[in-house]
Amino acid sequence: MGFKHAYLLPIVFCLLMPVTFVITYTSAVLNENVKPVFPYISDTGNWTPESCIFALLLTIGAIVQEVLTELFT
């Protein structure tokens, strides 16, 4: 049993990680939690709205990665 659109999963994974970092960076800068000049990725996910978004999107990325591993190995 194959998935008809399984080819989209690597694309979703490759787009999800940069989008995660951009969303948390933008949120952290707008909330003035970090300075806008090259903060560490982990610094952008230290405070409440950013940390929830950061954790949620990384968890979704991990699930997509697991599905990729199971499908293509």
All heavy atoms as TSV, in Angstrom:
chain	resi	resn	atom	element	x	y	z
A	1	MET	N	N	0.847	-1.180	0.000
A	1	MET	CA	C	0.000	0.000	0.000
A	1	MET	C	C	0.887	1.236	0.000
A	1	MET	O	O	1.660	1.473	0.906
A	1	MET	CB	C	-0.880	-0.015	1.245
A	1	MET	CG	C	-1.772	1.178	1.345
A	1	MET	SD	S	-2.877	0.956	2.747
A	1	MET	CE	C	-2.728	2.541	3.473
A	2	GLY	N	N	0.797	2.011	-1.025
A	2	GLY	CA	C	1.595	3.217	-1.122
A	2	GLY	C	C	0.741	4.466	-0.980
A	2	GLY	O	O	-0.470	4.443	-1.143
A	3	PHE	N	N	1.412	5.525	-0.642
A	3	PHE	CA	C	0.725	6.800	-0.544
A	3	PHE	C	C	0.858	7.525	-1.868
A	3	PHE	O	O	1.929	7.583	-2.455
A	3	PHE	CB	C	1.321	7.641	0.582
A	3	PHE	CG	C	1.053	7.073	1.942
A	3	PHE	CD1	C	2.024	6.353	2.608
A	3	PHE	CD2	C	-0.178	7.242	2.540
A	3	PHE	CE1	C	1.787	5.826	3.852
A	3	PHE	CE2	C	-0.434	6.729	3.787
A	3	PHE	CZ	C	0.548	6.011	4.444
A	4	LYS	N	N	-0.241	8.101	-2.309
A	4	LYS	CA	C	-0.273	8.741	-3.614
A	4	LYS	C	C	0.606	9.999	-3.642
A	4	LYS	O	O	1.236	10.289	-4.649
A	4	LYS	CB	C	-1.727	9.091	-3.947
A	4	LYS	CG	C	-1.959	9.455	-5.371
A	4	LYS	CD	C	-3.435	9.612	-5.635
A	4	LYS	CE	C	-3.702	9.752	-7.092
A	4	LYS	NZ	N	-5.124	9.851	-7.389
A	5	HIS	N	N	0.637	10.728	-2.540
A	5	HIS	CA	C	1.370	11.992	-2.503
A	5	HIS	C	C	2.526	11.944	-1.508
A	5	HIS	O	O	2.849	12.946	-0.876
A	5	HIS	CB	C	0.425	13.138	-2.141
A	5	HIS	CG	C	-0.705	13.295	-3.113
A	5	HIS	ND1	N	-0.511	13.747	-4.389
A	5	HIS	CD2	C	-2.025	13.021	-3.008
A	5	HIS	CE1	C	-1.674	13.773	-5.025
A	5	HIS	NE2	N	-2.609	13.326	-4.204
A	6	ALA	N	N	3.167	10.806	-1.372
A	6	ALA	CA	C	4.282	10.659	-0.427
A	6	ALA	C	C	5.479	11.512	-0.835
A	6	ALA	O	O	6.296	11.872	0.011
A	6	ALA	CB	C	4.695	9.202	-0.319
A	7	TYR	N	N	5.582	11.877	-2.084
A	7	TYR	CA	C	6.695	12.706	-2.544
A	7	TYR	C	C	6.660	14.100	-1.932
A	7	TYR	O	O	7.660	14.816	-1.940
A	7	TYR	CB	C	6.700	12.803	-4.070
A	7	TYR	CG	C	5.517	13.546	-4.637
A	7	TYR	CD1	C	5.589	14.910	-4.875
A	7	TYR	CD2	C	4.327	12.888	-4.924
A	7	TYR	CE1	C	4.503	15.600	-5.395
A	7	TYR	CE2	C	3.248	13.570	-5.434
A	7	TYR	CZ	C	3.337	14.921	-5.666
A	7	TYR	OH	O	2.256	15.605	-6.167
A	8	LEU	N	N	5.529	14.512	-1.382
A	8	LEU	CA	C	5.421	15.839	-0.778
A	8	LEU	C	C	6.051	15.913	0.609
A	8	LEU	O	O	6.383	16.998	1.075
A	8	LEU	CB	C	3.952	16.263	-0.690
A	8	LEU	CG	C	3.256	16.529	-2.023
A	8	LEU	CD1	C	1.791	16.824	-1.800
A	8	LEU	CD2	C	3.927	17.674	-2.748
A	9	LEU	N	N	6.217	14.792	1.285
A	9	LEU	CA	C	6.750	14.806	2.644
A	9	LEU	C	C	8.173	15.368	2.734
A	9	LEU	O	O	8.446	16.171	3.627
A	9	LEU	CB	C	6.670	13.411	3.254
A	9	LEU	CG	C	5.268	12.977	3.677
A	9	LEU	CD1	C	5.286	11.529	4.133
A	9	LEU	CD2	C	4.728	13.866	4.756
A	10	PRO	N	N	9.108	15.012	1.858
A	10	PRO	CA	C	10.433	15.647	1.948
A	10	PRO	C	C	10.380	17.152	1.698
A	10	PRO	O	O	11.113	17.913	2.325
A	10	PRO	CB	C	11.253	14.941	0.862
A	10	PRO	CG	C	10.556	13.665	0.613
A	10	PRO	CD	C	9.103	13.920	0.883
A	11	ILE	N	N	9.497	17.565	0.813
A	11	ILE	CA	C	9.343	18.997	0.542
A	11	ILE	C	C	8.805	19.704	1.773
A	11	ILE	O	O	9.286	20.778	2.156
A	11	ILE	CB	C	8.437	19.219	-0.683
A	11	ILE	CG1	C	9.096	18.631	-1.927
A	11	ILE	CG2	C	8.127	20.693	-0.879
A	11	ILE	CD1	C	8.193	18.550	-3.131
A	12	VAL	N	N	7.804	19.112	2.412
A	12	VAL	CA	C	7.228	19.691	3.631
A	12	VAL	C	C	8.298	19.785	4.716
A	12	VAL	O	O	8.419	20.813	5.389
A	12	VAL	CB	C	6.024	18.856	4.118
A	12	VAL	CG1	C	5.608	19.248	5.516
A	12	VAL	CG2	C	4.859	19.004	3.163
A	13	PHE	N	N	9.090	18.732	4.879
A	13	PHE	CA	C	10.127	18.747	5.901
A	13	PHE	C	C	11.171	19.821	5.615
A	13	PHE	O	O	11.591	20.548	6.526
A	13	PHE	CB	C	10.796	17.375	6.014
A	13	PHE	CG	C	11.845	17.332	7.075
A	13	PHE	CD1	C	11.489	17.315	8.408
A	13	PHE	CD2	C	13.187	17.310	6.746
A	13	PHE	CE1	C	12.457	17.279	9.395
A	13	PHE	CE2	C	14.155	17.274	7.723
A	13	PHE	CZ	C	13.788	17.257	9.053
A	14	CYS	N	N	11.607	19.930	4.378
A	14	CYS	CA	C	12.632	20.914	4.026
A	14	CYS	C	C	12.125	22.346	4.158
A	14	CYS	O	O	12.910	23.256	4.422
A	14	CYS	CB	C	13.133	20.674	2.608
A	14	CYS	SG	S	14.129	19.187	2.481
A	15	LEU	N	N	10.851	22.557	3.986
A	15	LEU	CA	C	10.292	23.900	4.145
A	15	LEU	C	C	9.921	24.206	5.592
A	15	LEU	O	O	9.957	25.361	6.006
A	15	LEU	CB	C	9.058	24.064	3.252
A	15	LEU	CG	C	9.313	24.068	1.758
A	15	LEU	CD1	C	7.999	24.147	0.996
A	15	LEU	CD2	C	10.219	25.215	1.367
A	16	LEU	N	N	9.574	23.193	6.359
A	16	LEU	CA	C	9.095	23.405	7.720
A	16	LEU	C	C	10.183	23.924	8.655
A	16	LEU	O	O	9.927	24.798	9.478
A	16	LEU	CB	C	8.508	22.109	8.280
A	16	LEU	CG	C	7.862	22.198	9.656
A	16	LEU	CD1	C	6.656	23.126	9.608
A	16	LEU	CD2	C	7.448	20.828	10.124
A	17	MET	N	N	11.393	23.410	8.535
A	17	MET	CA	C	12.453	23.829	9.451
A	17	MET	C	C	12.817	25.308	9.288
A	17	MET	O	O	12.834	26.033	10.274
A	17	MET	CB	C	13.692	22.943	9.290
A	17	MET	CG	C	13.483	21.520	9.760
A	17	MET	SD	S	13.069	21.427	11.512
A	17	MET	CE	C	11.393	20.855	11.456
A	18	PRO	N	N	13.090	25.803	8.090
A	18	PRO	CA	C	13.372	27.238	7.967
A	18	PRO	C	C	12.176	28.110	8.356
A	18	PRO	O	O	12.350	29.169	8.966
A	18	PRO	CB	C	13.722	27.436	6.491
A	18	PRO	CG	C	14.109	26.106	6.009
A	18	PRO	CD	C	13.334	25.121	6.807
A	19	VAL	N	N	10.971	27.657	8.028
A	19	VAL	CA	C	9.769	28.420	8.397
A	19	VAL	C	C	9.648	28.490	9.920
A	19	VAL	O	O	9.284	29.530	10.476
A	19	VAL	CB	C	8.512	27.800	7.751
A	19	VAL	CG1	C	7.243	28.351	8.358
A	19	VAL	CG2	C	8.524	28.042	6.257
A	20	THR	N	N	9.981	27.412	10.614
A	20	THR	CA	C	9.959	27.406	12.075
A	20	THR	C	C	10.887	28.469	12.632
A	20	THR	O	O	10.506	29.246	13.511
A	20	THR	CB	C	10.392	26.025	12.606
A	20	THR	OG1	O	9.470	25.051	12.143
A	20	THR	CG2	C	10.449	26.006	14.114
A	21	PHE	N	N	12.097	28.529	12.127
A	21	PHE	CA	C	13.064	29.489	12.639
A	21	PHE	C	C	12.681	30.923	12.299
A	21	PHE	O	O	12.857	31.831	13.112
A	21	PHE	CB	C	14.460	29.155	12.125
A	21	PHE	CG	C	14.900	27.766	12.473
A	21	PHE	CD1	C	15.555	26.979	11.556
A	21	PHE	CD2	C	14.626	27.230	13.720
A	21	PHE	CE1	C	15.949	25.694	11.881
A	21	PHE	CE2	C	15.018	25.945	14.064
A	21	PHE	CZ	C	15.683	25.173	13.136
A	22	VAL	N	N	12.130	31.141	11.113
A	22	VAL	CA	C	11.713	32.488	10.729
A	22	VAL	C	C	10.536	32.957	11.579
A	22	VAL	O	O	10.511	34.106	12.037
A	22	VAL	CB	C	11.366	32.536	9.216
A	22	VAL	CG1	C	10.650	33.822	8.853
A	22	VAL	CG2	C	12.619	32.374	8.388
A	23	ILE	N	N	9.573	32.090	11.823
A	23	ILE	CA	C	8.407	32.467	12.635
A	23	ILE	C	C	8.823	32.794	14.056
A	23	ILE	O	O	8.410	33.821	14.618
A	23	ILE	CB	C	7.341	31.350	12.606
A	23	ILE	CG1	C	6.666	31.307	11.245
A	23	ILE	CG2	C	6.288	31.575	13.697
A	23	ILE	CD1	C	5.730	30.127	11.063
A	24	THR	N	N	9.647	31.946	14.675
A	24	THR	CA	C	10.049	32.220	16.052
A	24	THR	C	C	10.955	33.445	16.143
A	24	THR	O	O	10.848	34.217	17.090
A	24	THR	CB	C	10.744	31.006	16.685
A	24	THR	OG1	O	11.831	30.608	15.873
A	24	THR	CG2	C	9.776	29.866	16.857
A	25	TYR	N	N	11.825	33.642	15.156
A	25	TYR	CA	C	12.676	34.833	15.143
A	25	TYR	C	C	11.838	36.096	15.019
A	25	TYR	O	O	12.027	37.058	15.765
A	25	TYR	CB	C	13.679	34.746	13.990
A	25	TYR	CG	C	14.441	36.019	13.758
A	25	TYR	CD1	C	15.476	36.379	14.614
A	25	TYR	CD2	C	14.124	36.861	12.705
A	25	TYR	CE1	C	16.177	37.547	14.419
A	25	TYR	CE2	C	14.819	38.036	12.506
A	25	TYR	CZ	C	15.838	38.379	13.358
A	25	TYR	OH	O	16.529	39.537	13.167
A	26	THR	N	N	10.892	36.087	14.092
A	26	THR	CA	C	10.039	37.258	13.899
A	26	THR	C	C	9.217	37.559	15.146
A	26	THR	O	O	9.117	38.717	15.566
A	26	THR	CB	C	9.100	37.032	12.693
A	26	THR	OG1	O	9.891	36.729	11.545
A	26	THR	CG2	C	8.261	38.262	12.412
A	27	SER	N	N	8.671	36.532	15.749
A	27	SER	CA	C	7.884	36.720	16.966
A	27	SER	C	C	8.743	37.251	18.105
A	27	SER	O	O	8.325	38.135	18.852
A	27	SER	CB	C	7.226	35.402	17.357
A	27	SER	OG	O	6.499	35.534	18.537
A	28	ALA	N	N	9.942	36.730	18.257
A	28	ALA	CA	C	10.830	37.180	19.331
A	28	ALA	C	C	11.272	38.627	19.133
A	28	ALA	O	O	11.342	39.398	20.086
A	28	ALA	CB	C	12.049	36.270	19.426
A	29	VAL	N	N	11.534	39.013	17.890
A	29	VAL	CA	C	11.942	40.388	17.622
A	29	VAL	C	C	10.764	41.347	17.827
A	29	VAL	O	O	10.923	42.415	18.429
A	29	VAL	CB	C	12.532	40.518	16.203
A	29	VAL	CG1	C	12.708	41.971	15.805
A	29	VAL	CG2	C	13.854	39.786	16.116
A	30	LEU	N	N	9.589	40.970	17.366
A	30	LEU	CA	C	8.424	41.839	17.533
A	30	LEU	C	C	8.031	42.007	18.997
A	30	LEU	O	O	7.540	43.062	19.387
A	30	LEU	CB	C	7.240	41.299	16.727
A	30	LEU	CG	C	7.370	41.398	15.214
A	30	LEU	CD1	C	6.174	40.751	14.527
A	30	LEU	CD2	C	7.518	42.846	14.774
A	31	ASN	N	N	8.247	40.974	19.811
A	31	ASN	CA	C	7.956	41.065	21.245
A	31	ASN	C	C	9.128	41.638	22.036
A	31	ASN	O	O	9.068	41.715	23.257
A	31	ASN	CB	C	7.605	39.685	21.805
A	31	ASN	CG	C	6.264	39.224	21.330
A	31	ASN	OD1	O	5.364	40.021	21.088
A	31	ASN	ND2	N	6.106	37.918	21.189
A	32	GLU	N	N	10.193	42.018	21.338
A	32	GLU	CA	C	11.405	42.596	21.918
A	32	GLU	C	C	12.050	41.676	22.951
A	32	GLU	O	O	12.549	42.122	23.979
A	32	GLU	CB	C	11.115	43.978	22.509
A	32	GLU	CG	C	10.652	44.967	21.467
A	32	GLU	CD	C	10.325	46.329	22.042
A	32	GLU	OE1	O	10.354	46.493	23.278
A	32	GLU	OE2	O	10.036	47.229	21.248
A	33	ASN	N	N	12.041	40.387	22.686
A	33	ASN	CA	C	12.698	39.428	23.562
A	33	ASN	C	C	14.150	39.186	23.171
A	33	ASN	O	O	14.932	38.723	23.984
A	33	ASN	CB	C	11.943	38.101	23.562
A	33	ASN	CG	C	10.608	38.223	24.251
A	33	ASN	OD1	O	10.431	39.032	25.142
A	33	ASN	ND2	N	9.661	37.413	23.832
A	34	VAL	N	N	14.492	39.469	21.924
A	34	VAL	CA	C	15.878	39.346	21.459
A	34	VAL	C	C	16.205	40.566	20.608
A	34	VAL	O	O	15.326	41.242	20.086
A	34	VAL	CB	C	16.111	38.061	20.625
A	34	VAL	CG1	C	15.927	36.828	21.458
A	34	VAL	CG2	C	15.245	38.034	19.407
A	35	LYS	N	N	17.505	40.811	20.472
A	35	LYS	CA	C	17.944	41.872	19.570
A	35	LYS	C	C	17.878	41.337	18.144
A	35	LYS	O	O	18.147	40.166	17.901
A	35	LYS	CB	C	19.363	42.292	19.917
A	35	LYS	CG	C	19.451	42.951	21.276
A	35	LYS	CD	C	20.866	43.344	21.595
A	35	LYS	CE	C	20.912	43.943	22.983
A	35	LYS	NZ	N	22.263	44.306	23.384
A	36	PRO	N	N	17.538	42.185	17.185
A	36	PRO	CA	C	17.341	41.690	15.817
A	36	PRO	C	C	18.611	41.331	15.056
A	36	PRO	O	O	18.541	40.958	13.907
A	36	PRO	CB	C	16.608	42.836	15.133
A	36	PRO	CG	C	16.841	44.025	15.945
A	36	PRO	CD	C	17.133	43.575	17.333
A	37	VAL	N	N	19.769	41.413	15.676
A	37	VAL	CA	C	21.017	41.127	14.971
A	37	VAL	C	C	21.535	39.747	15.368
A	37	VAL	O	O	22.122	39.569	16.425
A	37	VAL	CB	C	22.086	42.197	15.275
A	37	VAL	CG1	C	23.368	41.909	14.518
A	37	VAL	CG2	C	21.561	43.573	14.925
A	38	PHE	N	N	21.285	38.743	14.557
A	38	PHE	CA	C	21.808	37.384	14.654
A	38	PHE	C	C	21.752	36.754	16.049
A	38	PHE	O	O	22.785	36.404	16.612
A	38	PHE	CB	C	23.243	37.320	14.131
A	38	PHE	CG	C	23.372	37.711	12.697
A	38	PHE	CD1	C	24.031	38.870	12.335
A	38	PHE	CD2	C	22.813	36.927	11.702
A	38	PHE	CE1	C	24.139	39.241	11.019
A	38	PHE	CE2	C	22.926	37.287	10.377
A	38	PHE	CZ	C	23.590	38.447	10.040
A	39	PRO	N	N	20.576	36.554	16.612
A	39	PRO	CA	C	20.515	35.823	17.877
A	39	PRO	C	C	20.672	34.317	17.621
A	39	PRO	O	O	20.497	33.849	16.503
A	39	PRO	CB	C	19.112	36.122	18.398
A	39	PRO	CG	C	18.313	36.325	17.159
A	39	PRO	CD	C	19.253	36.988	16.178
A	40	TYR	N	N	21.013	33.590	18.661
A	40	TYR	CA	C	21.040	32.136	18.539
A	40	TYR	C	C	19.612	31.633	18.345
A	40	TYR	O	O	18.664	32.238	18.821
A	40	TYR	CB	C	21.630	31.487	19.783
A	40	TYR	CG	C	23.103	31.745	19.953
A	40	TYR	CD1	C	23.564	32.548	20.986
A	40	TYR	CD2	C	24.024	31.183	19.088
A	40	TYR	CE1	C	24.907	32.791	21.145
A	40	TYR	CE2	C	25.371	31.416	19.241
A	40	TYR	CZ	C	25.813	32.225	20.268
A	40	TYR	OH	O	27.141	32.470	20.424
A	41	ILE	N	N	19.474	30.517	17.655
A	41	ILE	CA	C	18.147	29.953	17.426
A	41	ILE	C	C	17.475	29.630	18.758
A	41	ILE	O	O	16.290	29.878	18.939
A	41	ILE	CB	C	18.227	28.712	16.519
A	41	ILE	CG1	C	18.639	29.119	15.121
A	41	ILE	CG2	C	16.902	27.984	16.480
A	41	ILE	CD1	C	18.932	27.958	14.206
A	42	SER	N	N	18.234	29.115	19.699
A	42	SER	CA	C	17.650	28.761	20.993
A	42	SER	C	C	17.227	29.997	21.787
A	42	SER	O	O	16.312	29.918	22.601
A	42	SER	CB	C	18.641	27.934	21.807
A	42	SER	OG	O	19.835	28.661	22.008
A	43	ASP	N	N	17.864	31.140	21.553
A	43	ASP	CA	C	17.440	32.368	22.240
A	43	ASP	C	C	16.079	32.847	21.761
A	43	ASP	O	O	15.350	33.484	22.510
A	43	ASP	CB	C	18.456	33.487	22.016
A	43	ASP	CG	C	19.715	33.293	22.825
A	43	ASP	OD1	O	19.673	32.491	23.790
A	43	ASP	OD2	O	20.732	33.936	22.495
A	44	THR	N	N	15.739	32.541	20.530
A	44	THR	CA	C	14.439	32.988	20.022
A	44	THR	C	C	13.296	32.153	20.567
A	44	THR	O	O	12.142	32.552	20.458
A	44	THR	CB	C	14.393	32.942	18.479
A	44	THR	OG1	O	14.560	31.594	18.053
A	44	THR	CG2	C	15.458	33.829	17.872
A	45	GLY	N	N	13.596	31.015	21.160
A	45	GLY	CA	C	12.546	30.164	21.699
A	45	GLY	C	C	12.558	30.076	23.215
A	45	GLY	O	O	12.170	29.059	23.772
A	46	ASN	N	N	12.995	31.125	23.907
A	46	ASN	CA	C	13.093	31.091	25.365
A	46	ASN	C	C	11.838	31.555	26.083
A	46	ASN	O	O	11.601	31.137	27.203
A	46	ASN	CB	C	14.270	31.939	25.845
A	46	ASN	CG	C	15.579	31.217	25.692
A	46	ASN	OD1	O	15.615	30.006	25.592
A	46	ASN	ND2	N	16.657	31.967	25.678
A	47	TRP	N	N	11.074	32.432	25.500
A	47	TRP	CA	C	9.935	33.021	26.202
A	47	TRP	C	C	8.625	32.517	25.635
A	47	TRP	O	O	8.568	31.933	24.569
A	47	TRP	CB	C	10.032	34.540	26.145
A	47	TRP	CG	C	11.207	35.009	26.931
A	47	TRP	CD1	C	11.268	35.208	28.267
A	47	TRP	CD2	C	12.511	35.293	26.432
A	47	TRP	NE1	N	12.519	35.592	28.629
A	47	TRP	CE2	C	13.310	35.666	27.527
A	47	TRP	CE3	C	13.091	35.269	25.166
A	47	TRP	CZ2	C	14.642	36.009	27.394
A	47	TRP	CZ3	C	14.418	35.613	25.051
A	47	TRP	CH2	C	15.170	35.982	26.151
A	48	THR	N	N	7.541	32.797	26.339
A	48	THR	CA	C	6.303	32.073	26.119
A	48	THR	C	C	5.694	32.039	24.735
A	48	THR	O	O	5.421	30.950	24.305
A	48	THR	CB	C	5.221	32.517	27.108
A	48	THR	OG1	O	5.546	33.717	27.713
A	48	THR	CG2	C	4.955	31.458	28.079
A	49	PRO	N	N	5.388	33.033	24.048
A	49	PRO	CA	C	4.748	32.701	22.773
A	49	PRO	C	C	5.696	32.001	21.810
A	49	PRO	O	O	5.306	31.082	21.098
A	49	PRO	CB	C	4.263	34.035	22.220
A	49	PRO	CG	C	4.998	35.075	22.939
A	49	PRO	CD	C	5.477	34.471	24.234
A	50	GLU	N	N	6.965	32.414	21.822
A	50	GLU	CA	C	7.917	31.819	20.887
A	50	GLU	C	C	8.248	30.375	21.252
A	50	GLU	O	O	8.418	29.536	20.367
A	50	GLU	CB	C	9.222	32.624	20.848
A	50	GLU	CG	C	9.051	34.045	20.382
A	50	GLU	CD	C	8.834	35.009	21.530
A	50	GLU	OE1	O	9.102	34.656	22.686
A	50	GLU	OE2	O	8.376	36.121	21.268
A	51	SER	N	N	8.354	30.088	22.535
A	51	SER	CA	C	8.739	28.732	22.932
A	51	SER	C	C	7.666	27.710	22.563
A	51	SER	O	O	7.982	26.592	22.163
A	51	SER	CB	C	9.027	28.669	24.428
A	51	SER	OG	O	7.862	28.902	25.178
A	52	CYS	N	N	6.418	28.104	22.664
A	52	CYS	CA	C	5.323	27.188	22.297
A	52	CYS	C	C	5.317	26.926	20.796
A	52	CYS	O	O	5.173	25.781	20.360
A	52	CYS	CB	C	3.982	27.765	22.738
A	52	CYS	SG	S	3.834	27.936	24.518
A	53	ILE	N	N	5.478	27.972	20.017
A	53	ILE	CA	C	5.511	27.830	18.560
A	53	ILE	C	C	6.729	27.011	18.143
A	53	ILE	O	O	6.634	26.112	17.303
A	53	ILE	CB	C	5.525	29.217	17.883
A	53	ILE	CG1	C	4.228	29.960	18.175
A	53	ILE	CG2	C	5.755	29.103	16.387
A	53	ILE	CD1	C	4.258	31.422	17.792
A	54	PHE	N	N	7.877	27.308	18.747
A	54	PHE	CA	C	9.125	26.604	18.442
A	54	PHE	C	C	8.977	25.108	18.724
A	54	PHE	O	O	9.303	24.270	17.883
A	54	PHE	CB	C	10.242	27.219	19.285
A	54	PHE	CG	C	11.619	26.756	18.949
A	54	PHE	CD1	C	12.241	27.159	17.778
A	54	PHE	CD2	C	12.325	25.948	19.824
A	54	PHE	CE1	C	13.521	26.757	17.477
A	54	PHE	CE2	C	13.608	25.537	19.536
A	54	PHE	CZ	C	14.209	25.943	18.364
A	55	ALA	N	N	8.465	24.778	19.898
A	55	ALA	CA	C	8.309	23.368	20.276
A	55	ALA	C	C	7.286	22.661	19.390
A	55	ALA	O	O	7.501	21.518	18.977
A	55	ALA	CB	C	7.896	23.268	21.737
A	56	LEU	N	N	6.186	23.317	19.103
A	56	LEU	CA	C	5.144	22.710	18.272
A	56	LEU	C	C	5.651	22.405	16.871
A	56	LEU	O	O	5.478	21.298	16.357
A	56	LEU	CB	C	3.914	23.614	18.207
A	56	LEU	CG	C	2.787	23.122	17.312
A	56	LEU	CD1	C	2.138	21.893	17.913
A	56	LEU	CD2	C	1.766	24.215	17.100
A	57	LEU	N	N	6.293	23.367	16.250
A	57	LEU	CA	C	6.762	23.167	14.879
A	57	LEU	C	C	7.916	22.172	14.810
A	57	LEU	O	O	8.006	21.401	13.851
A	57	LEU	CB	C	7.140	24.501	14.250
A	57	LEU	CG	C	5.953	25.440	13.999
A	57	LEU	CD1	C	6.428	26.783	13.468
A	57	LEU	CD2	C	4.953	24.823	13.047
A	58	LEU	N	N	8.781	22.147	15.817
A	58	LEU	CA	C	9.843	21.136	15.818
A	58	LEU	C	C	9.275	19.742	16.048
A	58	LEU	O	O	9.770	18.760	15.483
A	58	LEU	CB	C	10.892	21.457	16.875
A	58	LEU	CG	C	11.836	22.596	16.523
A	58	LEU	CD1	C	12.851	22.797	17.640
A	58	LEU	CD2	C	12.545	22.368	15.213
A	59	THR	N	N	8.223	19.631	16.845
A	59	THR	CA	C	7.574	18.339	17.046
A	59	THR	C	C	6.912	17.860	15.759
A	59	THR	O	O	7.018	16.681	15.395
A	59	THR	CB	C	6.535	18.429	18.175
A	59	THR	OG1	O	7.196	18.858	19.367
A	59	THR	CG2	C	5.859	17.102	18.407
A	60	ILE	N	N	6.254	18.756	15.054
A	60	ILE	CA	C	5.653	18.398	13.767
A	60	ILE	C	C	6.746	17.956	12.784
A	60	ILE	O	O	6.577	16.980	12.055
A	60	ILE	CB	C	4.828	19.575	13.202
A	60	ILE	CG1	C	3.593	19.794	14.064
A	60	ILE	CG2	C	4.433	19.328	11.753
A	60	ILE	CD1	C	2.831	21.058	13.748
A	61	GLY	N	N	7.870	18.665	12.791
A	61	GLY	CA	C	8.995	18.280	11.939
A	61	GLY	C	C	9.541	16.908	12.284
A	61	GLY	O	O	9.893	16.127	11.403
A	62	ALA	N	N	9.598	16.581	13.576
A	62	ALA	CA	C	10.073	15.264	13.994
A	62	ALA	C	C	9.112	14.165	13.552
A	62	ALA	O	O	9.543	13.081	13.144
A	62	ALA	CB	C	10.246	15.229	15.508
A	63	ILE	N	N	7.822	14.442	13.614
A	63	ILE	CA	C	6.831	13.458	13.162
A	63	ILE	C	C	6.949	13.240	11.660
A	63	ILE	O	O	6.916	12.093	11.177
A	63	ILE	CB	C	5.409	13.906	13.563
A	63	ILE	CG1	C	5.256	13.835	15.082
A	63	ILE	CG2	C	4.353	13.055	12.872
A	63	ILE	CD1	C	4.005	14.497	15.608
A	64	VAL	N	N	7.096	14.310	10.900
A	64	VAL	CA	C	7.261	14.189	9.451
A	64	VAL	C	C	8.542	13.415	9.136
A	64	VAL	O	O	8.555	12.551	8.249
A	64	VAL	CB	C	7.275	15.579	8.780
A	64	VAL	CG1	C	7.691	15.489	7.326
A	64	VAL	CG2	C	5.908	16.236	8.892
A	65	GLN	N	N	9.613	13.679	9.885
A	65	GLN	CA	C	10.865	12.948	9.678
A	65	GLN	C	C	10.693	11.456	9.971
A	65	GLN	O	O	11.215	10.615	9.241
A	65	GLN	CB	C	11.962	13.536	10.575
A	65	GLN	CG	C	13.283	12.841	10.436
A	65	GLN	CD	C	13.918	13.045	9.082
A	65	GLN	OE1	O	13.744	14.085	8.465
A	65	GLN	NE2	N	14.650	12.068	8.616
A	66	GLU	N	N	9.957	11.126	11.017
A	66	GLU	CA	C	9.715	9.716	11.334
A	66	GLU	C	C	8.903	9.034	10.239
A	66	GLU	O	O	9.189	7.899	9.853
A	66	GLU	CB	C	9.002	9.596	12.678
A	66	GLU	CG	C	8.683	8.187	13.084
A	66	GLU	CD	C	9.907	7.315	13.272
A	66	GLU	OE1	O	10.977	7.839	13.605
A	66	GLU	OE2	O	9.784	6.093	13.078
A	67	VAL	N	N	7.892	9.709	9.723
A	67	VAL	CA	C	7.099	9.156	8.637
A	67	VAL	C	C	7.976	8.950	7.398
A	67	VAL	O	O	7.869	7.916	6.724
A	67	VAL	CB	C	5.889	10.064	8.319
A	67	VAL	CG1	C	5.192	9.640	7.049
A	67	VAL	CG2	C	4.905	10.058	9.483
A	68	LEU	N	N	8.836	9.894	7.114
A	68	LEU	CA	C	9.768	9.745	5.984
A	68	LEU	C	C	10.673	8.535	6.169
A	68	LEU	O	O	10.911	7.777	5.234
A	68	LEU	CB	C	10.628	11.015	5.833
A	68	LEU	CG	C	9.972	12.207	5.178
A	68	LEU	CD1	C	10.854	13.427	5.319
A	68	LEU	CD2	C	9.679	11.921	3.725
A	69	THR	N	N	11.170	8.383	7.377
A	69	THR	CA	C	12.059	7.256	7.662
A	69	THR	C	C	11.336	5.927	7.475
A	69	THR	O	O	11.870	4.982	6.902
A	69	THR	CB	C	12.618	7.375	9.081
A	69	THR	OG1	O	13.287	8.625	9.207
A	69	THR	CG2	C	13.581	6.253	9.388
A	70	GLU	N	N	10.116	5.859	7.960
A	70	GLU	CA	C	9.344	4.615	7.849
A	70	GLU	C	C	8.938	4.327	6.395
A	70	GLU	O	O	8.879	3.177	5.985
A	70	GLU	CB	C	8.101	4.672	8.741
A	70	GLU	CG	C	8.419	4.651	10.211
A	70	GLU	CD	C	9.091	3.370	10.646
A	70	GLU	OE1	O	8.745	2.281	10.151
A	70	GLU	OE2	O	10.013	3.455	11.473
A	71	LEU	N	N	8.636	5.349	5.645
A	71	LEU	CA	C	8.188	5.137	4.263
A	71	LEU	C	C	9.324	4.745	3.324
A	71	LEU	O	O	9.148	3.923	2.432
A	71	LEU	CB	C	7.530	6.408	3.725
A	71	LEU	CG	C	6.096	6.674	4.142
A	71	LEU	CD1	C	5.619	7.989	3.562
A	71	LEU	CD2	C	5.172	5.555	3.689
A	72	PHE	N	N	10.464	5.374	3.498
A	72	PHE	CA	C	11.517	5.243	2.500
A	72	PHE	C	C	12.696	4.393	2.945
A	72	PHE	O	O	13.762	4.438	2.336
A	72	PHE	CB	C	11.997	6.621	2.067
A	72	PHE	CG	C	10.906	7.411	1.381
A	72	PHE	CD1	C	10.375	8.539	1.981
A	72	PHE	CD2	C	10.380	6.994	0.171
A	72	PHE	CE1	C	9.368	9.263	1.361
A	72	PHE	CE2	C	9.374	7.708	-0.453
A	72	PHE	CZ	C	8.865	8.851	0.156
A	73	THR	N	N	12.558	3.621	4.021
A	73	THR	CA	C	13.650	2.713	4.383
A	73	THR	C	C	13.143	1.289	4.407
A	73	THR	O	O	12.017	0.969	4.418
A	73	THR	CB	C	14.257	3.039	5.763
A	73	THR	OG1	O	13.256	3.011	6.752
A	73	THR	CG2	C	14.951	4.353	5.725
